[in-house]
Amino acid sequence: MTILLAPMEGPLDFALRDILTRVGGIDRCVSEFIRITDTLLPARAFKRIVPELAHGSRTPSGVPVRGQLLGSDPVCMAENAAKLAELGSAGIDLNFGCPAKVVNRHGGGAALLQDPEHVERIVAAVRAAVPRPIPVSAKMRLGFHDDTLAEACAQAIEAGGAEELVIHARTKAHGYRPPAYWDRIADIRAHVRVPVIANGEIWSVADAHRCRDVTGCEMLMIGRGAVANPGLGQAIAGEQAVITWAEVIPLLHGFWQLICANVVPKHRAGRMKQWLNYLRRTYPEAEDAYMAVRIVNDSRQIESWLNSLSPEFRTDAARLPGTCSSDAHCGVWPAEAIQSPS
Ligand SMILES: Cc1cc2nc3c(=O)[nH]c(=O)nc-3n(C[C@H](O)[C@H](O)[C@H](O)COP(=O)(O)O)c2cc1C
């Protein structure tokens, strides 16, 4: 099976992409969305969200990352897609699934699924603007209020020239409430020729196998399941059983170092707590850890707590090259590995 890491604006930025792809079992990533309104974004805006662009559009462990665009104006989407392609993105992914009110109010994300013809115009404009060897893909939900236009939207995406289609098996109205309607992915697959990637509610190896059986998809995309269980991709690939908490601890250190190098101090604690919040779904130890730091906002306290977790690993953010102390996002590509005990 081919496993894609889902885009997740907020928790799953380049730092967590780096950590999760270090573990293995992930064949490709899609970046969190880059919002396109009515202007051509400067290169720095793309590089801020997809810093992998400076490294052949791959994570440090070599996994390709496709930049994702979200917007509703075909001309503007096309111009920005061409720019993203020029910057070396491993592909262009188009977002037809975002449920956020602010995005939908401006006609973007899942709101577009009410108008398959417009979806096709966007995909066609982007495909025409992006050089041929660079793949264009799309990610859709089943619909906005309901799923009656799901097949029409998938066909529009195909007619527009997208090479791949990820389907998150829920409508915007379903939000993130289980279940995911995998059977609808099977229906949609029967109406298109492009490869379909199944997404939604894959939390375990058993879920992955059931999803494959129900949808017929050999390619799956995992989001929250991978954030909650960093070894999920590998486990699905049959390479390893779920990784232990002891194996997660060095990942927490690695993550913390990336955060300290790239995120302003006042937001660092929040990032660590956000990941722990997902991890506690898999690890009872993460539940204890989350409870220990839940009300901590000082990044130095987070670091002391992290260093107390295991004597083998120590992070000293102040000693890390490229550590971000200013109030601006530094955008420094991480340089250092975990430091030895001092
Ligand atoms: C916090 C969060 C942020 C997300 N951000 C994006 C995004 O930027 N682009 C996108 O296409 N989907 C986004 N999604 C949707 C996920 O990619 C995925 O479709 C959804 O979480 C279902 O998959 P899962 O059950 O494996 O998590 C986001 C989901 C969450 C929970």
The ligand as an SDF file (V2000), in Angstrom:
LIG
                    3D

 31 33  0  0  0  0  0  0  0  0999 V2000
   -6.3480   20.3260   12.4420 C   0  0  0  0  0  0  0  0  0  0  0  0
   -6.6290   19.8960   11.0310 C   0  0  0  0  0  0  0  0  0  0  0  0
   -6.1300   20.6640    9.9890 C   0  0  0  0  0  0  0  0  0  0  0  0
   -6.3730   20.2740    8.6550 C   0  0  0  0  0  0  0  0  0  0  0  0
   -5.8350   21.0080    7.6340 N   0  0  0  0  0  0  0  0  0  0  0  0
   -6.0320   20.6240    6.3450 C   0  0  0  0  0  0  0  0  0  0  0  0
   -5.4260   21.3230    5.2570 C   0  0  0  0  0  0  0  0  0  0  0  0
   -4.6690   22.2920    5.4330 O   0  0  0  0  0  0  0  0  0  0  0  0
   -5.7040   20.8820    3.9940 N   0  0  0  0  0  0  0  0  0  0  0  0
   -6.5120   19.8050    3.7470 C   0  0  0  0  0  0  0  0  0  0  0  0
   -6.7200   19.4380    2.5860 O   0  0  0  0  0  0  0  0  0  0  0  0
   -7.0630   19.1090    4.7670 N   0  0  0  0  0  0  0  0  0  0  0  0
   -6.8310   19.4830    6.0460 C   0  0  0  0  0  0  0  0  0  0  0  0
   -7.3740   18.7490    7.0630 N   0  0  0  0  0  0  0  0  0  0  0  0
   -8.1130   17.5060    6.7670 C   0  0  0  0  0  0  0  0  0  0  0  0
   -7.1560   16.2950    6.8110 C   0  0  0  0  0  0  0  0  0  0  0  0
   -6.2010   16.3750    5.7860 O   0  0  0  0  0  0  0  0  0  0  0  0
   -7.9240   14.9680    6.6700 C   0  0  0  0  0  0  0  0  0  0  0  0
   -8.6470   15.0120    5.4740 O   0  0  0  0  0  0  0  0  0  0  0  0
   -8.8820   14.7160    7.8280 C   0  0  0  0  0  0  0  0  0  0  0  0
   -8.2790   14.9780    9.0750 O   0  0  0  0  0  0  0  0  0  0  0  0
   -9.3860   13.2590    7.8100 C   0  0  0  0  0  0  0  0  0  0  0  0
   -8.3110   12.3690    7.8400 O   0  0  0  0  0  0  0  0  0  0  0  0
   -7.8510   11.6380    9.2180 P   0  0  0  0  0  0  0  0  0  0  0  0
   -9.0660   10.9880    9.8140 O   0  0  0  0  0  0  0  0  0  0  0  0
   -6.7950   10.6600    8.7810 O   0  0  0  0  0  0  0  0  0  0  0  0
   -7.3320   12.7280   10.1190 O   0  0  0  0  0  0  0  0  0  0  0  0
   -7.1460   19.1280    8.3810 C   0  0  0  0  0  0  0  0  0  0  0  0
   -7.6420   18.3600    9.4600 C   0  0  0  0  0  0  0  0  0  0  0  0
   -7.3870   18.7340   10.7540 C   0  0  0  0  0  0  0  0  0  0  0  0
   -7.9220   17.8710   11.8890 C   0  0  0  0  0  0  0  0  0  0  0  0
  1  2  1  0
  2  3  1  0
  2 30  2  0
  3  4  2  0
  4  5  1  0
  4 28  1  0
  5  6  2  0
  6  7  1  0
  6 13  1  0
  7  8  2  0
  7  9  1  0
  9 10  1  0
 10 11  2  0
 10 12  1  0
 12 13  2  0
 13 14  1  0
 14 15  1  0
 14 28  1  0
 15 16  1  0
 16 17  1  0
 16 18  1  0
 18 19  1  0
 18 20  1  0
 20 21  1  0
 20 22  1  0
 22 23  1  0
 23 24  1  0
 24 25  2  0
 24 26  1  0
 24 27  1  0
 28 29  2  0
 29 30  1  0
 30 31  1  0
M  END
$$$$
